Amino acid sequence: MDPTKTEIVVLGAGPGGYAAAFYAADLGKKVILVEQDKRLGGVCLNRGCIPSKALLHATHQIAAAKESDHRGITFGAPAIDLAKLRAWKESVLAKLSGGVAQLAKLRGVQIWNGRGHFQDSHTLRVETGEGQKFVQYDHAIVAVGSKSAMPKAFDLGNPRVMTSREAPTLTWCGRSWPPRGRRSRKFASRAGWRRWRRRANKSM
């Protein structure tokens, strides 16, 4: 297969990658954006900041309802459906990721879904669902972002010991929540889960 030629290839479609791709396209460059996940947005949008803040926003509604009592507006105890909550969170992520894809389309940025491997200083091999593709580029931007790491001391094979990748997808809610990790995701997750973990357990 003949390689596709481009001026700039960007590896990774997180906030750093797609912002760089869009800026290059705005300057008139031909750009290919490579992302191994099906959804654009990287860790921040799909597994980190945004899902944590979506859950945090949902828990704010419980606090707001409780605090409205002094205004003469009283609500009953909340009943939490974790499956519906997760489905709503996923709809938020899908909408935002779709927005990134639409911005890429409007700028003429090509999206390749697959895992990239550098063959040499000007060739990238991309393993896609349809097979291998090759792109020859003048310049490359590597913006692959972060990856969750489990310290050996905590790697016990217990599903209750998890990273920020697994936390927003839980089907249960424990009575204690001591997260460790990057500060923004850690505190957003802890604040959200703390507000409704007991009510969630009672409603299940």
C-alpha positions in Angstrom: 0.0 0.0 0.0 1.4 3.4 -0.9 1.8 5.7 2.1 -0.4 8.8 2.5 1.7 12.0 2.4 1.0 14.9 4.8 2.9 17.9 6.2 2.1 17.2 9.8 1.1 14.0 11.7 -0.2 14.3 15.2 -0.1 11.2 17.4 -2.7 11.5 20.1 -6.0 13.3 20.1 -6.1 14.6 23.6 -6.3 18.3 24.5 -2.7 18.8 23.5 -2.9 16.7 20.3 -6.1 18.0 18.8 -5.3 21.6 19.8 -1.9 21.3 17.9 -3.7 19.7 14.9 -6.3 22.5 14.7 -3.7 25.2 15.1 -1.6 23.7 12.3 -4.6 23.3 10.1 -5.6 27.0 10.7 -2.1 27.9 9.5 -2.9 26.1 6.2 -1.0 22.9 6.9 -2.2 19.4 5.8 -2.7 17.4 9.0 -3.5 13.8 9.9 -4.5 13.2 13.5 -3.9 9.6 14.8 -5.8 8.3 17.9 -6.0 4.7 19.1 -9.3 5.3 21.0 -12.6 5.3 19.1 -13.5 8.7 20.7 -11.4 11.8 20.5 -10.4 13.8 23.5 -7.8 11.6 25.2 -7.7 10.8 28.9 -9.0 14.2 30.0 -12.3 13.9 28.1 -12.9 10.2 28.2 -11.5 8.8 31.5 -10.3 11.7 33.7 -11.4 15.3 34.2 -14.6 15.4 32.3 -16.3 12.2 33.5 -15.2 13.1 37.1 -16.7 16.5 36.8 -19.9 15.2 35.2 -20.4 13.0 38.2 -19.5 15.9 40.5 -22.1 18.1 38.7 -24.8 15.3 39.3 -24.0 15.2 43.0 -24.3 19.0 43.3 -28.0 18.5 42.5 -28.4 16.6 45.8 -26.7 19.3 47.8 -28.7 22.0 46.0 -32.0 20.2 46.8 -31.1 19.9 50.4 -30.0 23.5 50.7 -33.3 24.8 49.2 -35.1 23.8 52.4 -34.6 27.3 53.9 -36.3 28.8 50.9 -39.4 26.8 51.5 -38.7 24.3 48.8 -38.4 20.7 50.2 -37.5 17.5 48.4 -37.7 13.9 49.5 -34.6 11.7 50.0 -32.9 11.1 46.6 -33.0 7.7 45.0 -29.9 7.1 42.8 -29.9 4.8 39.8 -26.2 4.1 39.0 -27.0 2.6 35.6 -28.8 5.8 34.5 -26.2 8.0 36.0 -23.4 6.2 34.0 -25.5 6.3 30.9 -26.0 10.1 31.3 -22.2 10.5 31.9 -21.5 8.6 28.7 -23.9 10.7 26.7 -22.0 13.8 27.9 -18.7 12.3 26.8 -20.1 11.2 23.4 -21.4 14.7 22.8 -18.1 16.5 23.7 -16.0 14.0 21.7 -18.4 14.4 18.7 -17.8 18.1 19.0 -14.0 17.6 18.7 -14.5 15.4 15.6 -16.8 18.0 14.0 -14.2 20.7 14.6 -11.5 18.5 13.0 -13.8 18.0 10.0 -14.5 21.7 9.6 -10.7 22.3 9.5 -9.9 19.6 7.1 -8.0 17.5 9.6 -8.0 13.8 8.7 -8.7 11.4 11.6 -7.1 8.0 11.6 -8.2 5.6 14.3 -5.5 3.2 15.3 -2.2 2.7 17.1 0.8 4.5 15.6 4.3 3.1 15.4 7.3 5.1 14.0 9.0 3.2 11.2 11.6 5.9 10.7 12.0 9.6 11.1 9.4 10.4 8.4 7.1 7.3 8.3 4.4 6.3 10.7 2.7 2.9 10.6 -0.8 2.9 11.9 -2.5 -0.3 13.0 -6.2 0.2 12.3 -9.2 -2.1 12.4 -8.9 -2.4 8.6 -5.2 -3.3 8.7 -2.0 -1.4 8.4 -1.8 2.1 7.0 1.3 4.2 6.4 1.8 8.0 6.4 4.8 9.9 5.3 5.2 13.3 7.0 7.4 16.3 7.1 6.9 16.9 10.8 5.4 14.9 13.7 3.9 16.0 17.0 3.8 13.4 19.7 1.0 14.1 22.2 0.2 10.6 23.6 -0.7 11.9 27.1 -0.7 9.9 30.3 -1.4 6.3 31.3 -2.6 5.1 34.6 0.1 3.3 36.7 -0.6 1.0 39.6 2.2 1.0 42.3 3.3 -2.5 43.1 2.3 -2.0 46.8 -1.3 -1.6 45.7 -1.4 -4.1 42.8 -3.2 -6.8 44.8 -5.5 -8.1 42.0 -8.5 -6.7 43.9 -11.1 -5.0 41.8 -11.6 -2.5 44.7 -8.1 -1.2 44.1 -8.4 0.8 40.9 -7.1 3.8 38.9 -9.0 6.8 37.6 -9.7 4.7 34.4 -12.0 2.3 36.3 -13.4 4.6 39.0 -16.0 6.5 36.8 -17.4 3.2 35.6 -18.2 1.6 38.9 -21.4 -0.4 39.4 -21.2 -0.1 43.2 -20.4 2.6 45.6 -18.3 1.9 48.7 -18.5 3.6 52.1 -14.9 4.7 52.1 -13.1 6.4 49.2 -9.4 7.2 49.6 -8.1 8.0 46.1 -4.5 8.5 45.2 -3.2 10.1 42.0 -3.2 13.2 39.9 -4.8 16.0 41.9 -7.6 17.3 39.7 -9.1 13.9 39.0 -8.4 12.7 42.6 -10.3 15.5 44.3 -13.1 15.7 41.8 -13.7 12.0 42.1 -13.5 12.0 45.9 -15.8 15.0 46.3 -18.4 13.5 44.0 -18.5 9.9 45.4 -18.4 11.1 49.0 -21.7 13.1 48.6 -23.9 10.2 47.6 -22.1 6.9 48.3 -24.3 6.2 51.4 -27.6 7.1 49.6 -26.6 5.0 46.6 -26.0 2.0 48.8 -29.3 2.4 50.5 -31.2 2.8 47.2 -29.7 -0.4 45.7 
